[in-house]
Amino acid sequence: MITITNAHFLTSASKLSECPAPTTSEIVMLGRSNVGKSTFINTLLESNLAKSSSTPGKTRLINFFTSIWHDQEKDLHIPISLIDLPGIGYAKVSKQELTLWQRNLWEFLQQRSSIKLFIHLIDARHQQLAIDSNLASQIQAILRGDQILLPIYTKADKLTKNDLAKLKQKAALITTNNATIARTIYRPKSPQDPTLLDMIRERIFYALLGDISTDMPNKG
């Protein structure tokens, strides 16, 4: 089981030159505006560090969060930084400001060598949008040998039972803040078994270390 301690907000930056010097491996959160990046970070870290909002385009800076991840079974302690980026797509700003954002963000993504994992959050209700396909293609084009792109589907609680079942059949990594739906996605056999959050943390942790061979259990 993976536990996380000492999670805290570090700083914000608008471009690469303002970012703190990297001291740990880094995970970047990518996705459309209002896909739930900040909410996912808070769920993952079990904190209220990232500011979430129902208003698309609320996040306008590169936000850094640090934490210590502990693999209890292997007794590993690894410092990891999570990075919340402005959402791709809608933003209530001028075209000039949007162009500047995009240039700064892609410079950051391409040149920040400490990034080891790109997490692409996708709204489970809208899995085939061109904006997500284009984003995935662009990230794949810049991936180095020591980097991994990991898709995770959010807002599973908004799906019908039929659509949720179809997504589970794909062995997709699925997340939700709804405890009832979480138990539907993965039902632990006993209180000692890992929860859905435990499973997601494990997949992220080992993807960061370069191992994505372990599939999420398809139970429910």
Backbone hydrogen bonds in HBPLUS format (Angstrom, degrees):
<---DONOR---> <-ACCEPTOR-->    atom                        ^
c    i                          cat <-CA-CA->   ^        H-A-AA   ^      H-
h    n   atom  resd res      DA  || num        DHA   H-A  angle D-A-AA Bond
n    s   type  num  typ     dist DA aas  dist angle  dist       angle   num
A0072-GLN N   A0001-MET O   3.08 MM  71  5.78 164.7  2.10 169.0 164.4     1
A0003-THR N   A0070-HIS O   2.94 MM  67  5.18 159.8  1.98 144.1 148.8     2
A0070-HIS N   A0003-THR O   2.77 MM  67  5.18 164.3  1.80 161.4 164.5     3
A0005-THR N   A0068-ILE O   2.90 MM  63  5.21 160.3  1.94 149.5 155.5     4
A0068-ILE N   A0005-THR O   2.87 MM  63  5.21 161.5  1.91 159.8 159.6     5
A0008-HIS N   A0066-THR O   2.96 MM  58  5.59 152.6  2.04 150.2 157.1     6
A0066-THR N   A0008-HIS O   2.91 MM  58  5.59 159.0  1.96 167.9 166.4     7
A0010-LEU N   A0064-PHE O   2.80 MM  54  5.34 172.7  1.80 147.3 146.2     8
A0064-PHE N   A0011-THR O   2.87 MM  53  5.43 173.7  1.88 175.9 176.0     9
A0013-ALA N   A0062-ILE O   2.90 MM  49  5.09 140.6  2.06 133.1 145.6    10
A0062-ILE N   A0013-ALA O   2.73 MM  49  5.09 173.9  1.73 168.4 166.2    11
A0018-GLU N   A0015-LYS O   3.04 MM   3  5.60 150.0  2.13 116.0 124.8    12
A0019-CYS N   A0016-LEU O   3.05 MM   3  5.30 158.3  2.10 110.6 117.5    13
A0081-SER N   A0025-SER O   3.07 MM  56  6.39 166.3  2.09 157.8 162.0    14
A0026-GLU N   A0114-SER O   2.96 MM  88  5.76 148.6  2.06 152.3 146.3    15
A0116-LYS N   A0026-GLU O   2.91 MM  90  5.75 166.4  1.93 152.2 153.7    16
A0117-LEU N   A0026-GLU O   3.42 MM  91  6.78 156.9  2.48 154.4 156.1    17
A0027-ILE N   A0081-SER O   2.79 MM  54  6.17 156.3  1.84 162.0 170.3    18
A0083-ILE N   A0027-ILE O   2.74 MM  56  6.02 145.5  1.86 163.7 172.7    19
A0028-VAL N   A0117-LEU O   2.93 MM  89  6.38 162.1  1.96 163.7 168.3    20
A0119-ILE N   A0028-VAL O   2.81 MM  91  6.02 174.4  1.81 176.4 178.2    21
A0029-MET N   A0083-ILE O   2.86 MM  54  6.04 160.7  1.90 177.3 171.5    22
A0030-LEU N   A0119-ILE O   2.79 MM  89  5.95 166.9  1.81 172.3 168.7    23
A0121-LEU N   A0030-LEU O   2.87 MM  91  6.05 165.3  1.89 158.0 154.8    24
A0088-ILE N   A0031-GLY O   2.83 MM  57  5.88 168.6  1.84 139.9 143.7    25
A0035-VAL N   A0032-ARG O   3.18 MM   3  5.51 139.8  2.35 138.3 131.2    26
A0033-SER N   A0088-ILE O   3.10 MM  55  5.57 139.0  2.27 135.8 132.6    27
A0040-PHE N   A0036-GLY O   2.88 MM   4  5.94 152.9  1.95 144.5 152.2    28
A0041-ILE N   A0037-LYS O   2.96 MM   4  6.27 157.9  2.01 152.0 157.4    29
A0042-ASN N   A0038-SER O   3.01 MM   4  6.28 163.2  2.04 151.0 155.3    30
A0043-THR N   A0039-THR O   2.92 MM   4  6.16 154.2  1.99 147.1 154.4    31
A0044-LEU N   A0040-PHE O   2.82 MM   4  5.98 164.9  1.84 153.2 157.6    32
A0045-LEU N   A0041-ILE O   2.92 MM   4  6.06 162.3  1.95 153.2 157.4    33
A0046-GLU N   A0042-ASN O   2.76 MM   4  5.45 112.2  2.22 131.8 147.8    34
A0047-SER N   A0042-ASN O   2.94 MM   5  4.91 155.6  2.00 135.3 143.3    35
A0046-GLU N   A0043-THR O   3.24 MM   3  4.87 143.5  2.38  90.8 101.3    36
A0063-ASN N   A0084-ASP O   2.99 MM  21  5.09 172.8  1.99 153.4 152.9    37
A0084-ASP N   A0063-ASN O   2.90 MM  21  5.09 155.2  1.96 148.6 153.5    38
A0065-PHE N   A0082-LEU O   2.83 MM  17  5.10 151.0  1.92 157.5 163.7    39
A0082-LEU N   A0065-PHE O   2.72 MM  17  5.10 153.3  1.79 149.3 157.6    40
A0067-SER N   A0080-ILE O   2.96 MM  13  5.48 130.1  2.21 148.0 163.0    41
A0080-ILE N   A0067-SER O   2.86 MM  13  5.48 165.3  1.89 151.8 156.5    42
A0069-TRP N   A0078-ILE O   2.86 MM   9  5.23 178.3  1.86 146.2 145.7    43
A0078-ILE N   A0069-TRP O   2.83 MM   9  5.23 167.5  1.85 154.4 158.6    44
A0071-ASP N   A0076-LEU O   2.87 MM   5  5.01 149.0  1.97 140.7 150.1    45
A0075-ASP N   A0071-ASP O   2.71 MM   4  5.44 114.8  2.14 142.5 160.7    46
A0076-LEU N   A0071-ASP O   3.10 MM   5  5.01 149.5  2.19 132.1 139.2    47
A0093-VAL N   A0091-ALA O   2.87 MM   2  5.62 134.6  2.08 105.8  92.0    48
A0098-LEU N   A0094-SER O   2.92 MM   4  6.18 159.2  1.96 152.3 158.7    49
A0099-THR N   A0095-LYS O   2.91 MM   4  6.05 156.5  1.96 146.5 152.2    50
A0100-LEU N   A0096-GLN O   3.12 MM   4  6.35 153.6  2.19 142.2 149.1    51
A0101-TRP N   A0097-GLU O   2.93 MM   4  6.20 158.8  1.97 150.2 155.8    52
A0102-GLN N   A0098-LEU O   2.99 MM   4  6.23 169.5  2.00 152.3 154.5    53
A0103-ARG N   A0099-THR O   3.04 MM   4  6.25 158.9  2.09 146.8 152.3    54
A0104-ASN N   A0100-LEU O   2.95 MM   4  6.13 166.3  1.97 154.1 157.9    55
A0105-LEU N   A0101-TRP O   2.79 MM   4  5.99 160.4  1.83 159.8 165.7    56
A0106-TRP N   A0102-GLN O   3.04 MM   4  6.15 165.5  2.06 148.9 152.3    57
A0107-GLU N   A0103-ARG O   3.06 MM   4  6.16 149.1  2.15 143.2 151.8    58
A0108-PHE N   A0104-ASN O   3.03 MM   4  6.21 154.2  2.10 141.6 148.6    59
A0109-LEU N   A0105-LEU O   2.87 MM   4  6.17 163.6  1.90 153.2 157.1    60
A0110-GLN N   A0106-TRP O   3.02 MM   4  5.97 154.8  2.09 139.7 145.9    61
A0111-GLN N   A0107-GLU O   3.02 MM   4  5.96 152.2  2.10 145.6 152.5    62
A0112-ARG N   A0108-PHE O   2.96 MM   4  5.51 142.8  2.10 148.5 152.1    63
A0113-SER N   A0111-GLN O   3.00 MM   2  5.71 114.3  2.45 114.1  97.2    64
A0115-ILE N   A0112-ARG O   3.20 MM   3  6.04 170.8  2.21 124.0 126.7    65
A0148-ILE N   A0116-LYS O   3.13 MM  32  6.51 144.2  2.27 136.4 145.4    66
A0118-PHE N   A0148-ILE O   2.81 MM  30  6.16 169.3  1.83 165.7 169.3    67
A0150-LEU N   A0118-PHE O   2.77 MM  32  6.11 166.6  1.79 166.8 170.9    68
A0120-HIS N   A0150-LEU O   2.94 MM  30  6.00 152.5  2.01 130.1 139.1    69
A0152-ILE N   A0120-HIS O   2.97 MM  32  6.13 158.6  2.02 143.9 145.0    70
A0122-ILE N   A0152-ILE O   2.88 MM  30  6.15 158.8  1.92 154.1 158.9    71
A0154-THR N   A0122-ILE O   2.84 MM  32  5.95 153.3  1.91 141.8 150.8    72
A0126-HIS N   A0123-ASP O   2.91 MM   3  5.46 151.9  1.99 118.0 126.3    73
A0124-ALA N   A0154-THR O   2.97 MM  30  5.54 162.4  2.01 144.5 149.0    74
A0132-ASP N   A0129-LEU O   3.16 MM   3  5.52 129.0  2.43 104.9 116.6    75
A0133-SER N   A0129-LEU O   3.12 MM   4  6.47 160.8  2.16 151.4 157.3    76
A0134-ASN N   A0130-ALA O   2.81 MM   4  5.95 163.5  1.84 156.3 160.2    77
A0135-LEU N   A0131-ILE O   3.09 MM   4  6.13 152.9  2.17 132.4 140.0    78
A0136-ALA N   A0132-ASP O   2.94 MM   4  6.14 165.4  1.96 151.4 154.8    79
A0137-SER N   A0133-SER O   3.01 MM   4  6.20 157.0  2.06 145.4 151.8    80
A0138-GLN N   A0134-ASN O   2.91 MM   4  6.11 156.6  1.97 149.6 155.8    81
A0139-ILE N   A0135-LEU O   2.98 MM   4  6.23 158.3  2.02 152.7 158.2    82
A0140-GLN N   A0136-ALA O   2.92 MM   4  6.08 162.9  1.95 148.7 154.0    83
A0141-ALA N   A0137-SER O   3.04 MM   4  6.19 143.9  2.18 139.8 149.1    84
A0142-ILE N   A0139-ILE O   3.05 MM   3  5.37 144.3  2.18 106.7 116.6    85
A0143-LEU N   A0139-ILE O   3.09 MM   4  6.17 119.0  2.48 147.5 163.6    86
A0147-GLN N   A0144-ARG O   3.16 MM   3  5.37 161.2  2.19 117.0 116.7    87
A0153-TYR N   A0173-LEU O   2.83 MM  20  6.21 168.1  1.85 163.4 163.7    88
A0175-THR N   A0153-TYR O   2.82 MM  22  6.12 152.3  1.90 172.9 169.9    89
A0158-LYS N   A0155-LYS O   3.01 MM   3  5.62 165.2  2.04 117.0 121.9    90
A0156-ALA N   A0175-THR O   3.40 MM  19  6.22 169.6  2.42 154.1 154.4    91
A0159-LEU N   A0156-ALA O   3.12 MM   3  5.44 166.0  2.14 112.3 116.7    92
A0164-LEU N   A0160-THR O   2.93 MM   4  6.11 158.7  1.97 155.0 161.3    93
A0165-ALA N   A0161-LYS O   2.99 MM   4  6.12 153.3  2.07 141.1 148.2    94
A0166-LYS N   A0162-ASN O   3.05 MM   4  6.36 152.2  2.13 145.5 152.7    95
A0167-LEU N   A0163-ASP O   3.06 MM   4  6.29 154.3  2.13 144.5 150.9    96
A0168-LYS N   A0164-LEU O   2.95 MM   4  6.20 155.1  2.02 148.9 155.8    97
A0169-GLN N   A0165-ALA O   3.03 MM   4  6.25 145.6  2.15 142.8 151.7    98
A0170-LYS N   A0167-LEU O   3.15 MM   3  5.39 144.7  2.28 102.1 111.9    99
A0171-ALA N   A0168-LYS O   2.93 MM   3  5.26 160.2  1.97 116.1 119.7   100
A0182-ALA N   A0178-ASN O   2.86 MM   4  6.08 155.8  1.92 154.8 163.1   101
A0183-ARG N   A0179-ALA O   3.08 MM   4  6.31 150.7  2.17 143.9 149.7   102
A0184-THR N   A0180-THR O   3.21 MM   4  6.52 134.7  2.43 134.3 146.6   103
A0184-THR N   A0181-ILE O   2.95 MM   3  4.87 125.5  2.25  93.6 109.1   104
A0185-ILE N   A0181-ILE O   2.97 MM   4  6.34 147.9  2.07 152.3 160.5   105
A0186-TYR N   A0182-ALA O   3.07 MM   4  6.36 164.9  2.10 150.7 154.3   106
A0193-ASP N   A0190-SER O   2.98 MM   3  5.43 157.1  2.03 115.7 122.8   107
A0199-MET N   A0195-THR O   3.00 MM   4  6.34 156.1  2.06 150.6 156.6   108
A0200-ILE N   A0196-LEU O   2.97 MM   4  6.26 156.7  2.02 152.2 158.4   109
A0201-ARG N   A0197-LEU O   2.95 MM   4  6.14 166.0  1.97 152.5 156.3   110
A0202-GLU N   A0198-ASP O   2.98 MM   4  6.21 155.5  2.05 146.6 153.5   111
A0203-ARG N   A0199-MET O   3.01 MM   4  6.29 159.0  2.05 148.1 153.0   112
A0204-ILE N   A0200-ILE O   2.99 MM   4  6.22 164.3  2.01 155.2 159.2   113
A0205-PHE N   A0201-ARG O   2.83 MM   4  5.96 164.5  1.85 152.2 157.0   114
A0206-TYR N   A0202-GLU O   3.01 MM   4  6.17 170.1  2.02 153.9 155.7   115
A0207-ALA N   A0203-ARG O   2.91 MM   4  5.94 143.8  2.04 140.1 150.8   116
A0208-LEU N   A0204-ILE O   2.89 MM   4  6.07 153.1  1.96 148.5 155.4   117
A0209-LEU N   A0205-PHE O   3.22 MM   4  6.54 138.4  2.40 133.6 144.5   118
A0211-ASP N   A0206-TYR O   2.61 MM   5  5.06 158.5  1.65 159.3 151.4   119
A0210-GLY N   A0207-ALA O   2.91 MM   3  4.87 155.4  1.97 101.4 108.6   120
